[in-house]
Amino acid sequence: MRILLTGAAGGVGARLRKLLPAIYPDLVLSDLKHPDDLSASETFIAADLADLDQVKKAVEGIDGIIHLGGFSVEGPWETILNANIIGTYNLFEAARLAGVKRVVFASSNHVMGFHPRSETIDTEAIIKPDTRYGVSKAFGEALGALYAYKHGIGVLSIRIGNVGEEPLDERRLAIWLKTEDLVSLIRIGLEREGLVYEVVYGMSDNKRAWWDNSRAVALGYKPTGRSEDYAAAILAAAGPKTDPVGDAFQGGPFCTGEFTGDLTKITSA
Ligand SMILES: NC(=O)c1ccc[n+]([C@@H]2O[C@H](COP(=O)([O-])OP(=O)(O)OC[C@H]3O[C@@H](n4cnc5c(N)ncnc54)[C@H](O)[C@@H]3O)[C@@H](O)[C@H]2O)c1
């Protein structure tokens, strides 16, 4: 399969560039900006996701797309609109026009950020985004379902928690995703026979998880990272809790930013 990786110059892109070529030797990288450390063996096409013609060129001859490109945190509406709303629309539209068979969409836990930490949610739970960024990821998931059912592209939306070599703090004990486990999920999205449209949580084997990832397991996911192995050290180093909004909800500080709501009301809802 000829695979396109968008957002290849970003943090997750850099991690995947180390692991994907062994699985998908015919890998094409794309981003708005050129990766600093591009090697001679890598193929790179610069494309602004907000420009359909540029995206069409990047998608030419591609069988499957791993769509990481976009603005990856909360930002001004214009930024989110161009990179994530228009950008993801252009990506799916270019994929349809080029006959791409599979798209793996890097969604985010921030689609569900205002679910309380006391709740365990599966992928049937209603969306409660915590930011304009989270809303844009919900839009991307919705586009995925549209292009899957209407146009026959197999789509996997991965609600990524936090990708890294190890969980970095208490919240991330619940949401950590080892890079190798992300690769396993990506392979399900690109390769699993008969896949139509699926949503999974992008987390490793996390004892403190807030998510029921049984749909991913049913699709063949066998995570290898165990966040609990890091728990004792992280909890010993943790300071006092100082963020009543962020500490109550799964989205953490993304819930706190710009918060003007009624905490008592929403925590008892
Ligand atoms: N890092 C995580 O743990 C995490 C968690 C949840 C979701 N995600 C999602 O996974 C993806 C990758 O995350 P990341 O941490 O590597 O983000 P990042 O910000 O490091 O990388 C995103 C890349 O997208 C590119 N980009 C931005 N706007 C673009 C545009 N208009 N056209 C083309 N490229 C554009 C940027 O240049 C950047 O290289 C993002 O979609 C992010 O929302 C990541």
The ligand as a Gaussian input file, in Angstrom:
#p B3LYP/6-31G(d) Opt

LIG

0 1
 N        0.333000      14.448000      20.553000
 C       -0.687000      13.801000      21.113000
 O       -0.524000      13.104000      22.103000
 C       -2.066000      13.931000      20.494000
 C       -3.192000      13.714000      21.284000
 C       -4.460000      13.783000      20.696000
 C       -4.571000      14.044000      19.337000
 N       -3.450000      14.292000      18.603000
 C       -3.607000      14.616000      17.190000
 O       -2.613000      13.913000      16.452000
 C       -2.099000      14.747000      15.407000
 C       -0.605000      14.900000      15.557000
 O       -0.312000      15.504000      16.805000
 P        1.102000      16.165000      17.112000
 O        1.255000      16.202000      18.576000
 O        2.147000      15.539000      16.279000
 O        0.828000      17.656000      16.605000
 P        1.892000      18.706000      16.033000
 O        1.308000      20.044000      16.257000
 O        3.242000      18.425000      16.590000
 O        1.908000      18.361000      14.481000
 C        0.884000      18.741000      13.613000
 C        1.480000      18.993000      12.254000
 O        0.437000      19.434000      11.388000
 C        0.981000      20.427000      10.556000
 N       -0.048000      21.350000      10.082000
 C       -0.703000      22.303000      10.793000
 N       -1.508000      22.999000       9.994000
 C       -1.366000      22.488000       8.749000
 C       -1.919000      22.798000       7.489000
 N       -2.800000      23.807000       7.325000
 N       -1.528000      22.080000       6.428000
 C       -0.628000      21.064000       6.558000
 N       -0.062000      20.728000       7.725000
 C       -0.427000      21.435000       8.801000
 C        2.002000      21.171000      11.391000
 O        2.963000      21.819000      10.580000
 C        2.561000      20.069000      12.257000
 O        3.772000      19.560000      11.738000
 C       -2.863000      16.060000      15.498000
 O       -3.955000      16.012000      14.601000
 C       -3.358000      16.090000      16.924000
 O       -4.519000      16.861000      17.055000
 C       -2.197000      14.243000      19.144000

